[in-house]
């Protein structure tokens, strides 16, 4: 914990510790690879709505 965490009530400190433990134990979901999908960065996140010069929509 850092110095600002020590200023928190005990319940908040416990909640932060539990959240950190969950993050350490978390595993990435096992998802199948998309077939025929886009290459590169996610268009929703990066605003790239074109593929081979064609505007695409979902």
PDBQT receptor file of N, H, CA, C and O in Angstrom, charges set to zero:
ATOM      1  N   UNK A   1       0.834  -1.187   0.000  1.00  0.00    +0.000 N 
ATOM      2  CA  UNK A   1       0.000   0.000   0.000  1.00  0.00    +0.000 C 
ATOM      3  C   UNK A   1       0.878   1.250   0.000  1.00  0.00    +0.000 C 
ATOM      4  O   UNK A   1       1.971   1.255   0.566  1.00  0.00    +0.000 OA
ATOM      5  N   UNK A   2       0.391   2.293  -0.633  1.00  0.00    +0.000 N 
ATOM      6  H   UNK A   2      -0.497   2.289  -1.093  1.00  0.00    +0.000 HD
ATOM      7  CA  UNK A   2       1.137   3.548  -0.598  1.00  0.00    +0.000 C 
ATOM      8  C   UNK A   2       0.626   4.428   0.542  1.00  0.00    +0.000 C 
ATOM      9  O   UNK A   2      -0.314   4.053   1.243  1.00  0.00    +0.000 OA
ATOM     10  N   UNK A   3       1.226   5.570   0.725  1.00  0.00    +0.000 N 
ATOM     11  H   UNK A   3       1.990   5.875   0.155  1.00  0.00    +0.000 HD
ATOM     12  CA  UNK A   3       0.897   6.430   1.866  1.00  0.00    +0.000 C 
ATOM     13  C   UNK A   3      -0.554   6.894   1.850  1.00  0.00    +0.000 C 
ATOM     14  O   UNK A   3      -1.156   7.057   2.911  1.00  0.00    +0.000 OA
ATOM     15  N   UNK A   4      -1.124   7.109   0.677  1.00  0.00    +0.000 N 
ATOM     16  H   UNK A   4      -0.635   6.977  -0.186  1.00  0.00    +0.000 HD
ATOM     17  CA  UNK A   4      -2.511   7.571   0.623  1.00  0.00    +0.000 C 
ATOM     18  C   UNK A   4      -3.467   6.466   1.052  1.00  0.00    +0.000 C 
ATOM     19  O   UNK A   4      -4.536   6.761   1.587  1.00  0.00    +0.000 OA
ATOM     20  N   UNK A   5      -3.113   5.198   0.831  1.00  0.00    +0.000 N 
ATOM     21  H   UNK A   5      -2.244   4.958   0.397  1.00  0.00    +0.000 HD
ATOM     22  CA  UNK A   5      -3.959   4.092   1.264  1.00  0.00    +0.000 C 
ATOM     23  C   UNK A   5      -4.038   4.018   2.787  1.00  0.00    +0.000 C 
ATOM     24  O   UNK A   5      -5.046   3.565   3.329  1.00  0.00    +0.000 OA
ATOM     25  N   UNK A   6      -3.002   4.451   3.475  1.00  0.00    +0.000 N 
ATOM     26  H   UNK A   6      -2.184   4.820   3.034  1.00  0.00    +0.000 HD
ATOM     27  CA  UNK A   6      -2.993   4.397   4.933  1.00  0.00    +0.000 C 
ATOM     28  C   UNK A   6      -3.976   5.394   5.535  1.00  0.00    +0.000 C 
ATOM     29  O   UNK A   6      -4.393   5.230   6.681  1.00  0.00    +0.000 OA
ATOM     30  N   UNK A   7      -4.346   6.409   4.793  1.00  0.00    +0.000 N 
ATOM     31  H   UNK A   7      -4.007   6.543   3.861  1.00  0.00    +0.000 HD
ATOM     32  CA  UNK A   7      -5.301   7.407   5.275  1.00  0.00    +0.000 C 
ATOM     33  C   UNK A   7      -6.750   6.913   5.160  1.00  0.00    +0.000 C 
ATOM     34  O   UNK A   7      -7.662   7.549   5.687  1.00  0.00    +0.000 OA
ATOM     35  N   UNK A   8      -6.961   5.790   4.479  1.00  0.00    +0.000 N 
ATOM     36  H   UNK A   8      -6.220   5.274   4.051  1.00  0.00    +0.000 HD
ATOM     37  CA  UNK A   8      -8.306   5.268   4.274  1.00  0.00    +0.000 C 
ATOM     38  C   UNK A   8      -8.770   4.472   5.493  1.00  0.00    +0.000 C 
ATOM     39  O   UNK A   8      -7.948   3.973   6.260  1.00  0.00    +0.000 OA
ATOM     40  N   UNK A   9     -10.087   4.353   5.671  1.00  0.00    +0.000 N 
ATOM     41  H   UNK A   9     -10.755   4.759   5.047  1.00  0.00    +0.000 HD
ATOM     42  CA  UNK A   9     -10.609   3.527   6.757  1.00  0.00    +0.000 C 
ATOM     43  C   UNK A   9     -10.227   2.055   6.539  1.00  0.00    +0.000 C 
ATOM     44  O   UNK A   9      -9.935   1.655   5.412  1.00  0.00    +0.000 OA
ATOM     45  N   UNK A  10     -10.227   1.260   7.594  1.00  0.00    +0.000 N 
ATOM     46  H   UNK A  10     -10.465   1.584   8.509  1.00  0.00    +0.000 HD
ATOM     47  CA  UNK A  10      -9.839  -0.156   7.465  1.00  0.00    +0.000 C 
ATOM     48  C   UNK A  10     -10.673  -0.932   6.439  1.00  0.00    +0.000 C 
ATOM     49  O   UNK A  10     -10.138  -1.784   5.730  1.00  0.00    +0.000 OA
ATOM     50  N   UNK A  11     -11.962  -0.648   6.354  1.00  0.00    +0.000 N 
ATOM     51  H   UNK A  11     -12.396   0.045   6.930  1.00  0.00    +0.000 HD
ATOM     52  CA  UNK A  11     -12.807  -1.360   5.389  1.00  0.00    +0.000 C 
ATOM     53  C   UNK A  11     -12.369  -1.066   3.959  1.00  0.00    +0.000 C 
ATOM     54  O   UNK A  11     -12.362  -1.964   3.118  1.00  0.00    +0.000 OA
ATOM     55  N   UNK A  12     -12.006   0.177   3.678  1.00  0.00    +0.000 N 
ATOM     56  H   UNK A  12     -12.011   0.907   4.361  1.00  0.00    +0.000 HD
ATOM     57  CA  UNK A  12     -11.550   0.540   2.331  1.00  0.00    +0.000 C 
ATOM     58  C   UNK A  12     -10.199  -0.103   2.037  1.00  0.00    +0.000 C 
ATOM     59  O   UNK A  12      -9.966  -0.560   0.917  1.00  0.00    +0.000 OA
ATOM     60  N   UNK A  13      -9.313  -0.146   3.015  1.00  0.00    +0.000 N 
ATOM     61  H   UNK A  13      -9.502   0.225   3.924  1.00  0.00    +0.000 HD
ATOM     62  CA  UNK A  13      -8.014  -0.797   2.830  1.00  0.00    +0.000 C 
ATOM     63  C   UNK A  13      -8.206  -2.278   2.536  1.00  0.00    +0.000 C 
ATOM     64  O   UNK A  13      -7.531  -2.836   1.671  1.00  0.00    +0.000 OA
ATOM     65  N   UNK A  14      -9.127  -2.916   3.256  1.00  0.00    +0.000 N 
ATOM     66  H   UNK A  14      -9.675  -2.463   3.959  1.00  0.00    +0.000 HD
ATOM     67  CA  UNK A  14      -9.408  -4.335   3.032  1.00  0.00    +0.000 C 
ATOM     68  C   UNK A  14      -9.978  -4.556   1.627  1.00  0.00    +0.000 C 
ATOM     69  O   UNK A  14      -9.606  -5.515   0.951  1.00  0.00    +0.000 OA
ATOM     70  N   UNK A  15     -10.876  -3.675   1.191  1.00  0.00    +0.000 N 
ATOM     71  H   UNK A  15     -11.178  -2.896   1.740  1.00  0.00    +0.000 HD
ATOM     72  CA  UNK A  15     -11.469  -3.798  -0.148  1.00  0.00    +0.000 C 
ATOM     73  C   UNK A  15     -10.401  -3.651  -1.224  1.00  0.00    +0.000 C 
ATOM     74  O   UNK A  15     -10.409  -4.385  -2.212  1.00  0.00    +0.000 OA
ATOM     75  N   UNK A  16      -9.482  -2.705  -1.038  1.00  0.00    +0.000 N 
ATOM     76  H   UNK A  16      -9.475  -2.108  -0.236  1.00  0.00    +0.000 HD
ATOM     77  CA  UNK A  16      -8.392  -2.534  -2.010  1.00  0.00    +0.000 C 
ATOM     78  C   UNK A  16      -7.490  -3.759  -2.054  1.00  0.00    +0.000 C 
ATOM     79  O   UNK A  16      -7.061  -4.176  -3.129  1.00  0.00    +0.000 OA
ATOM     80  N   UNK A  17      -7.201  -4.334  -0.899  1.00  0.00    +0.000 N 
ATOM     81  H   UNK A  17      -7.550  -3.996  -0.025  1.00  0.00    +0.000 HD
ATOM     82  CA  UNK A  17      -6.364  -5.531  -0.844  1.00  0.00    +0.000 C 
ATOM     83  C   UNK A  17      -7.056  -6.706  -1.535  1.00  0.00    +0.000 C 
ATOM     84  O   UNK A  17      -6.416  -7.468  -2.260  1.00  0.00    +0.000 OA
ATOM     85  N   UNK A  18      -8.372  -6.852  -1.307  1.00  0.00    +0.000 N 
ATOM     86  H   UNK A  18      -8.892  -6.233  -0.718  1.00  0.00    +0.000 HD
ATOM     87  CA  UNK A  18      -9.117  -7.935  -1.953  1.00  0.00    +0.000 C 
ATOM     88  C   UNK A  18      -9.158  -7.744  -3.469  1.00  0.00    +0.000 C 
ATOM     89  O   UNK A  18      -9.036  -8.715  -4.216  1.00  0.00    +0.000 OA
ATOM     90  N   UNK A  19      -9.329  -6.510  -3.926  1.00  0.00    +0.000 N 
ATOM     91  H   UNK A  19      -9.428  -5.721  -3.319  1.00  0.00    +0.000 HD
ATOM     92  CA  UNK A  19      -9.353  -6.235  -5.367  1.00  0.00    +0.000 C 
ATOM     93  C   UNK A  19      -8.000  -6.554  -5.998  1.00  0.00    +0.000 C 
ATOM     94  O   UNK A  19      -7.936  -7.120  -7.089  1.00  0.00    +0.000 OA
ATOM     95  N   UNK A  20      -6.924  -6.190  -5.310  1.00  0.00    +0.000 N 
ATOM     96  H   UNK A  20      -6.976  -5.730  -4.424  1.00  0.00    +0.000 HD
ATOM     97  CA  UNK A  20      -5.585  -6.490  -5.829  1.00  0.00    +0.000 C 
ATOM     98  C   UNK A  20      -5.372  -7.998  -5.924  1.00  0.00    +0.000 C 
ATOM     99  O   UNK A  20      -4.785  -8.480  -6.893  1.00  0.00    +0.000 OA
ATOM    100  N   UNK A  21      -5.840  -8.737  -4.936  1.00  0.00    +0.000 N 
ATOM    101  H   UNK A  21      -6.316  -8.345  -4.150  1.00  0.00    +0.000 HD
ATOM    102  CA  UNK A  21      -5.719 -10.197  -4.954  1.00  0.00    +0.000 C 
ATOM    103  C   UNK A  21      -6.496 -10.789  -6.129  1.00  0.00    +0.000 C 
ATOM    104  O   UNK A  21      -6.012 -11.700  -6.801  1.00  0.00    +0.000 OA
ATOM    105  N   UNK A  22      -7.712 -10.268  -6.377  1.00  0.00    +0.000 N 
ATOM    106  H   UNK A  22      -8.106  -9.529  -5.831  1.00  0.00    +0.000 HD
ATOM    107  CA  UNK A  22      -8.499 -10.755  -7.524  1.00  0.00    +0.000 C 
ATOM    108  C   UNK A  22      -7.786 -10.463  -8.835  1.00  0.00    +0.000 C 
ATOM    109  O   UNK A  22      -7.778 -11.306  -9.733  1.00  0.00    +0.000 OA
ATOM    110  N   UNK A  23      -7.181  -9.271  -8.962  1.00  0.00    +0.000 N 
ATOM    111  H   UNK A  23      -7.187  -8.586  -8.234  1.00  0.00    +0.000 HD
ATOM    112  CA  UNK A  23      -6.461  -8.936 -10.198  1.00  0.00    +0.000 C 
ATOM    113  C   UNK A  23      -5.284  -9.874 -10.420  1.00  0.00    +0.000 C 
ATOM    114  O   UNK A  23      -5.024 -10.288 -11.549  1.00  0.00    +0.000 OA
ATOM    115  N   UNK A  24      -4.569 -10.213  -9.348  1.00  0.00    +0.000 N 
ATOM    116  H   UNK A  24      -4.780  -9.876  -8.430  1.00  0.00    +0.000 HD
ATOM    117  CA  UNK A  24      -3.417 -11.119  -9.488  1.00  0.00    +0.000 C 
ATOM    118  C   UNK A  24      -3.851 -12.514  -9.902  1.00  0.00    +0.000 C 
ATOM    119  O   UNK A  24      -3.145 -13.177 -10.661  1.00  0.00    +0.000 OA
ATOM    120  N   UNK A  25      -5.004 -12.974  -9.416  1.00  0.00    +0.000 N 
ATOM    121  H   UNK A  25      -5.578 -12.436  -8.799  1.00  0.00    +0.000 HD
ATOM    122  CA  UNK A  25      -5.476 -14.325  -9.704  1.00  0.00    +0.000 C 
ATOM    123  C   UNK A  25      -6.311 -14.420 -10.972  1.00  0.00    +0.000 C 
ATOM    124  O   UNK A  25      -6.665 -15.522 -11.393  1.00  0.00    +0.000 OA
ATOM    125  N   UNK A  26      -6.630 -13.297 -11.584  1.00  0.00    +0.000 N 
ATOM    126  H   UNK A  26      -6.343 -12.402 -11.242  1.00  0.00    +0.000 HD
ATOM    127  CA  UNK A  26      -7.489 -13.298 -12.773  1.00  0.00    +0.000 C 
ATOM    128  C   UNK A  26      -6.734 -13.876 -13.970  1.00  0.00    +0.000 C 
ATOM    129  O   UNK A  26      -5.530 -13.673 -14.124  1.00  0.00    +0.000 OA
ATOM    130  N   UNK A  27      -7.459 -14.586 -14.795  1.00  0.00    +0.000 N 
ATOM    131  H   UNK A  27      -8.437 -14.750 -14.670  1.00  0.00    +0.000 HD
ATOM    132  CA  UNK A  27      -6.896 -15.107 -16.034  1.00  0.00    +0.000 C 
ATOM    133  C   UNK A  27      -7.693 -14.553 -17.201  1.00  0.00    +0.000 C 
ATOM    134  O   UNK A  27      -8.882 -14.262 -17.072  1.00  0.00    +0.000 OA
ATOM    135  N   UNK A  28      -7.043 -14.413 -18.319  1.00  0.00    +0.000 N 
ATOM    136  H   UNK A  28      -6.077 -14.650 -18.424  1.00  0.00    +0.000 HD
ATOM    137  CA  UNK A  28      -7.721 -13.914 -19.517  1.00  0.00    +0.000 C 
ATOM    138  C   UNK A  28      -8.711 -14.970 -20.003  1.00  0.00    +0.000 C 
ATOM    139  O   UNK A  28      -8.416 -16.163 -19.945  1.00  0.00    +0.000 OA
ATOM    140  N   UNK A  29      -9.882 -14.546 -20.481  1.00  0.00    +0.000 N 
ATOM    141  H   UNK A  29     -10.122 -13.576 -20.528  1.00  0.00    +0.000 HD
ATOM    142  CA  UNK A  29     -10.857 -15.509 -20.995  1.00  0.00    +0.000 C 
ATOM    143  C   UNK A  29     -10.298 -16.235 -22.217  1.00  0.00    +0.000 C 
ATOM    144  O   UNK A  29      -9.569 -15.651 -23.019  1.00  0.00    +0.000 OA
ATOM    145  N   UNK A  30     -10.644 -17.495 -22.345  1.00  0.00    +0.000 N 
ATOM    146  H   UNK A  30     -11.236 -17.969 -21.693  1.00  0.00    +0.000 HD
ATOM    147  CA  UNK A  30     -10.181 -18.307 -23.468  1.00  0.00    +0.000 C 
ATOM    148  C   UNK A  30     -11.173 -18.140 -24.613  1.00  0.00    +0.000 C 
ATOM    149  O   UNK A  30     -12.211 -18.801 -24.647  1.00  0.00    +0.000 OA
ATOM    150  N   UNK A  31     -10.851 -17.261 -25.541  1.00  0.00    +0.000 N 
ATOM    151  H   UNK A  31     -10.008 -16.723 -25.513  1.00  0.00    +0.000 HD
ATOM    152  CA  UNK A  31     -11.757 -16.964 -26.653  1.00  0.00    +0.000 C 
ATOM    153  C   UNK A  31     -11.203 -17.544 -27.948  1.00  0.00    +0.000 C 
ATOM    154  O   UNK A  31      -9.990 -17.558 -28.157  1.00  0.00    +0.000 OA
ATOM    155  N   UNK A  32     -12.086 -18.022 -28.812  1.00  0.00    +0.000 N 
ATOM    156  H   UNK A  32     -13.071 -18.011 -28.642  1.00  0.00    +0.000 HD
ATOM    157  CA  UNK A  32     -11.614 -18.528 -30.108  1.00  0.00    +0.000 C 
ATOM    158  C   UNK A  32     -11.152 -17.373 -31.001  1.00  0.00    +0.000 C 
ATOM    159  O   UNK A  32     -11.641 -16.251 -30.870  1.00  0.00    +0.000 OA
ATOM    160  N   UNK A  33     -10.222 -17.647 -31.894  1.00  0.00    +0.000 N 
ATOM    161  H   UNK A  33      -9.825 -18.558 -32.000  1.00  0.00    +0.000 HD
ATOM    162  CA  UNK A  33      -9.722 -16.639 -32.816  1.00  0.00    +0.000 C 
ATOM    163  C   UNK A  33     -10.795 -16.318 -33.850  1.00  0.00    +0.000 C 
ATOM    164  O   UNK A  33     -11.458 -17.215 -34.370  1.00  0.00    +0.000 OA
ATOM    165  N   UNK A  34     -10.957 -15.043 -34.140  1.00  0.00    +0.000 N 
ATOM    166  H   UNK A  34     -10.419 -14.314 -33.717  1.00  0.00    +0.000 HD
ATOM    167  CA  UNK A  34     -11.948 -14.617 -35.122  1.00  0.00    +0.000 C 
ATOM    168  C   UNK A  34     -11.466 -14.976 -36.518  1.00  0.00    +0.000 C 
ATOM    169  O   UNK A  34     -10.310 -14.735 -36.863  1.00  0.00    +0.000 OA
ATOM    170  N   UNK A  35     -12.347 -15.549 -37.315  1.00  0.00    +0.000 N 
ATOM    171  H   UNK A  35     -13.286 -15.745 -37.035  1.00  0.00    +0.000 HD
ATOM    172  CA  UNK A  35     -12.021 -15.910 -38.696  1.00  0.00    +0.000 C 
ATOM    173  C   UNK A  35     -12.553 -14.844 -39.632  1.00  0.00    +0.000 C 
ATOM    174  O   UNK A  35     -13.730 -14.488 -39.565  1.00  0.00    +0.000 OA
ATOM    175  N   UNK A  36     -11.707 -14.335 -40.498  1.00  0.00    +0.000 N 
ATOM    176  H   UNK A  36     -10.751 -14.624 -40.552  1.00  0.00    +0.000 HD
ATOM    177  CA  UNK A  36     -12.121 -13.321 -41.454  1.00  0.00    +0.000 C 
ATOM    178  C   UNK A  36     -12.301 -11.950 -40.846  1.00  0.00    +0.000 C 
ATOM    179  O   UNK A  36     -12.926 -11.086 -41.461  1.00  0.00    +0.000 OA
ATOM    180  N   UNK A  37     -11.775 -11.727 -39.663  1.00  0.00    +0.000 N 
ATOM    181  H   UNK A  37     -11.268 -12.429 -39.164  1.00  0.00    +0.000 HD
ATOM    182  CA  UNK A  37     -11.921 -10.437 -39.008  1.00  0.00    +0.000 C 
ATOM    183  C   UNK A  37     -10.881  -9.446 -39.491  1.00  0.00    +0.000 C 
ATOM    184  O   UNK A  37     -10.088  -9.741 -40.384  1.00  0.00    +0.000 OA
ATOM    185  N   UNK A  38     -10.896  -8.283 -38.897  1.00  0.00    +0.000 N 
ATOM    186  H   UNK A  38     -11.540  -8.044 -38.171  1.00  0.00    +0.000 HD
ATOM    187  CA  UNK A  38      -9.960  -7.228 -39.266  1.00  0.00    +0.000 C 
ATOM    188  C   UNK A  38      -8.568  -7.532 -38.746  1.00  0.00    +0.000 C 
ATOM    189  O   UNK A  38      -8.396  -8.230 -37.746  1.00  0.00    +0.000 OA
ATOM    190  N   UNK A  39      -7.587  -7.000 -39.438  1.00  0.00    +0.000 N 
ATOM    191  H   UNK A  39      -7.727  -6.433 -40.250  1.00  0.00    +0.000 HD
ATOM    192  CA  UNK A  39      -6.211  -7.048 -38.959  1.00  0.00    +0.000 C 
ATOM    193  C   UNK A  39      -5.913  -5.725 -38.278  1.00  0.00    +0.000 C 
ATOM    194  O   UNK A  39      -6.508  -4.702 -38.616  1.00  0.00    +0.000 OA
ATOM    195  N   UNK A  40      -5.010  -5.740 -37.335  1.00  0.00    +0.000 N 
ATOM    196  H   UNK A  40      -4.527  -6.571 -37.060  1.00  0.00    +0.000 HD
ATOM    197  CA  UNK A  40      -4.567  -4.493 -36.716  1.00  0.00    +0.000 C 
ATOM    198  C   UNK A  40      -5.406  -4.094 -35.522  1.00  0.00    +0.000 C 
ATOM    199  O   UNK A  40      -6.035  -4.927 -34.869  1.00  0.00    +0.000 OA
ATOM    200  N   UNK A  41      -5.401  -2.800 -35.253  1.00  0.00    +0.000 N 
ATOM    201  H   UNK A  41      -4.890  -2.124 -35.784  1.00  0.00    +0.000 HD
ATOM    202  CA  UNK A  41      -6.032  -2.268 -34.063  1.00  0.00    +0.000 C 
ATOM    203  C   UNK A  41      -7.553  -2.304 -34.152  1.00  0.00    +0.000 C 
ATOM    204  O   UNK A  41      -8.117  -2.304 -35.247  1.00  0.00    +0.000 OA
ATOM    205  N   UNK A  42      -8.207  -2.335 -33.010  1.00  0.00    +0.000 N 
ATOM    206  H   UNK A  42      -7.749  -2.335 -32.121  1.00  0.00    +0.000 HD
ATOM    207  CA  UNK A  42      -9.657  -2.375 -32.913  1.00  0.00    +0.000 C 
ATOM    208  C   UNK A  42     -10.257  -1.083 -33.471  1.00  0.00    +0.000 C 
ATOM    209  O   UNK A  42      -9.930  -0.007 -32.970  1.00  0.00    +0.000 OA
ATOM    210  N   UNK A  43     -11.126  -1.147 -34.493  1.00  0.00    +0.000 N 
ATOM    211  H   UNK A  43     -11.392  -2.021 -34.900  1.00  0.00    +0.000 HD
ATOM    212  CA  UNK A  43     -11.658   0.072 -35.102  1.00  0.00    +0.000 C 
ATOM    213  C   UNK A  43     -12.555   0.862 -34.157  1.00  0.00    +0.000 C 
ATOM    214  O   UNK A  43     -12.631   2.085 -34.278  1.00  0.00    +0.000 OA
ATOM    215  N   UNK A  44     -13.228   0.212 -33.229  1.00  0.00    +0.000 N 
ATOM    216  H   UNK A  44     -13.166  -0.781 -33.130  1.00  0.00    +0.000 HD
ATOM    217  CA  UNK A  44     -14.093   0.923 -32.295  1.00  0.00    +0.000 C 
ATOM    218  C   UNK A  44     -13.249   1.802 -31.379  1.00  0.00    +0.000 C 
ATOM    219  O   UNK A  44     -13.627   2.928 -31.059  1.00  0.00    +0.000 OA
ATOM    220  N   UNK A  45     -12.115   1.279 -30.968  1.00  0.00    +0.000 N 
ATOM    221  H   UNK A  45     -11.807   0.364 -31.229  1.00  0.00    +0.000 HD
ATOM    222  CA  UNK A  45     -11.271   2.031 -30.051  1.00  0.00    +0.000 C 
ATOM    223  C   UNK A  45     -10.483   3.120 -30.764  1.00  0.00    +0.000 C 
ATOM    224  O   UNK A  45     -10.295   4.205 -30.212  1.00  0.00    +0.000 OA
ATOM    225  N   UNK A  46     -10.026   2.857 -31.959  1.00  0.00    +0.000 N 
ATOM    226  H   UNK A  46     -10.178   1.976 -32.407  1.00  0.00    +0.000 HD
ATOM    227  CA  UNK A  46      -9.138   3.791 -32.640  1.00  0.00    +0.000 C 
ATOM    228  C   UNK A  46      -9.808   4.568 -33.774  1.00  0.00    +0.000 C 
ATOM    229  O   UNK A  46      -9.136   5.349 -34.448  1.00  0.00    +0.000 OA
ATOM    230  N   UNK A  47     -11.101   4.383 -34.005  1.00  0.00    +0.000 N 
ATOM    231  H   UNK A  47     -11.647   3.749 -33.457  1.00  0.00    +0.000 HD
ATOM    232  CA  UNK A  47     -11.843   5.186 -34.964  1.00  0.00    +0.000 C 
ATOM    233  C   UNK A  47     -11.528   4.905 -36.424  1.00  0.00    +0.000 C 
ATOM    234  O   UNK A  47     -11.784   5.762 -37.269  1.00  0.00    +0.000 OA
ATOM    235  N   UNK A  48     -10.982   3.736 -36.757  1.00  0.00    +0.000 N 
ATOM    236  H   UNK A  48     -10.774   3.040 -36.070  1.00  0.00    +0.000 HD
ATOM    237  CA  UNK A  48     -10.656   3.395 -38.141  1.00  0.00    +0.000 C 
ATOM    238  C   UNK A  48     -11.828   2.608 -38.725  1.00  0.00    +0.000 C 
ATOM    239  O   UNK A  48     -11.949   1.403 -38.501  1.00  0.00    +0.000 OA
ATOM    240  N   UNK A  49     -12.675   3.285 -39.463  1.00  0.00    +0.000 N 
ATOM    241  H   UNK A  49     -12.577   4.263 -39.645  1.00  0.00    +0.000 HD
ATOM    242  CA  UNK A  49     -13.875   2.639 -39.973  1.00  0.00    +0.000 C 
ATOM    243  C   UNK A  49     -13.753   2.248 -41.432  1.00  0.00    +0.000 C 
ATOM    244  O   UNK A  49     -14.769   2.070 -42.105  1.00  0.00    +0.000 OA
ATOM    245  N   UNK A  50     -12.537   2.108 -41.940  1.00  0.00    +0.000 N 
ATOM    246  H   UNK A  50     -11.711   2.252 -41.393  1.00  0.00    +0.000 HD
ATOM    247  CA  UNK A  50     -12.348   1.740 -43.338  1.00  0.00    +0.000 C 
ATOM    248  C   UNK A  50     -11.555   0.445 -43.457  1.00  0.00    +0.000 C 
ATOM    249  O   UNK A  50     -10.680   0.158 -42.640  1.00  0.00    +0.000 OA
ATOM    250  N   UNK A  51     -11.871  -0.319 -44.470  1.00  0.00    +0.000 N 
ATOM    251  H   UNK A  51     -12.582  -0.086 -45.134  1.00  0.00    +0.000 HD
ATOM    252  CA  UNK A  51     -11.106  -1.516 -44.803  1.00  0.00    +0.000 C 
ATOM    253  C   UNK A  51     -10.996  -1.554 -46.321  1.00  0.00    +0.000 C 
ATOM    254  O   UNK A  51     -12.000  -1.640 -47.028  1.00  0.00    +0.000 OA
ATOM    255  N   UNK A  52      -9.769  -1.489 -46.807  1.00  0.00    +0.000 N 
ATOM    256  H   UNK A  52      -8.953  -1.419 -46.232  1.00  0.00    +0.000 HD
ATOM    257  CA  UNK A  52      -9.498  -1.475 -48.259  1.00  0.00    +0.000 C 
ATOM    258  C   UNK A  52     -10.260  -0.346 -48.946  1.00  0.00    +0.000 C 
ATOM    259  O   UNK A  52     -10.773  -0.523 -50.051  1.00  0.00    +0.000 OA
ATOM    260  N   UNK A  53     -10.333   0.823 -48.291  1.00  0.00    +0.000 N 
ATOM    261  H   UNK A  53      -9.916   0.967 -47.393  1.00  0.00    +0.000 HD
ATOM    262  CA  UNK A  53     -10.949   1.990 -48.884  1.00  0.00    +0.000 C 
ATOM    263  C   UNK A  53     -12.473   2.033 -48.768  1.00  0.00    +0.000 C 
ATOM    264  O   UNK A  53     -13.099   2.996 -49.211  1.00  0.00    +0.000 OA
ATOM    265  N   UNK A  54     -13.066   1.009 -48.183  1.00  0.00    +0.000 N 
ATOM    266  H   UNK A  54     -12.558   0.226 -47.824  1.00  0.00    +0.000 HD
ATOM    267  CA  UNK A  54     -14.522   0.987 -48.036  1.00  0.00    +0.000 C 
ATOM    268  C   UNK A  54     -14.882   1.291 -46.591  1.00  0.00    +0.000 C 
ATOM    269  O   UNK A  54     -14.296   0.732 -45.663  1.00  0.00    +0.000 OA
ATOM    270  N   UNK A  55     -15.846   2.179 -46.407  1.00  0.00    +0.000 N 
ATOM    271  H   UNK A  55     -16.321   2.634 -47.160  1.00  0.00    +0.000 HD
ATOM    272  CA  UNK A  55     -16.318   2.473 -45.053  1.00  0.00    +0.000 C 
ATOM    273  C   UNK A  55     -17.160   1.292 -44.590  1.00  0.00    +0.000 C 
ATOM    274  O   UNK A  55     -17.993   0.781 -45.338  1.00  0.00    +0.000 OA
ATOM    275  N   UNK A  56     -16.937   0.863 -43.355  1.00  0.00    +0.000 N 
ATOM    276  H   UNK A  56     -16.259   1.277 -42.747  1.00  0.00    +0.000 HD
ATOM    277  CA  UNK A  56     -17.677  -0.263 -42.825  1.00  0.00    +0.000 C 
ATOM    278  C   UNK A  56     -18.468   0.191 -41.611  1.00  0.00    +0.000 C 
ATOM    279  O   UNK A  56     -18.075   1.122 -40.908  1.00  0.00    +0.000 OA
ATOM    280  N   UNK A  57     -19.569  -0.467 -41.379  1.00  0.00    +0.000 N 
ATOM    281  H   UNK A  57     -19.888  -1.223 -41.951  1.00  0.00    +0.000 HD
ATOM    282  CA  UNK A  57     -20.426  -0.156 -40.255  1.00  0.00    +0.000 C 
ATOM    283  C   UNK A  57     -20.824  -1.476 -39.627  1.00  0.00    +0.000 C 
ATOM    284  O   UNK A  57     -20.738  -2.521 -40.271  1.00  0.00    +0.000 OA
ATOM    285  N   UNK A  58     -21.245  -1.440 -38.411  1.00  0.00    +0.000 N 
ATOM    286  H   UNK A  58     -21.315  -0.590 -37.888  1.00  0.00    +0.000 HD
ATOM    287  CA  UNK A  58     -21.692  -2.667 -37.749  1.00  0.00    +0.000 C 
ATOM    288  C   UNK A  58     -23.060  -2.463 -37.263  1.00  0.00    +0.000 C 
ATOM    289  O   UNK A  58     -23.646  -3.368 -36.669  1.00  0.00    +0.000 OA
TER     290      UNK A  58
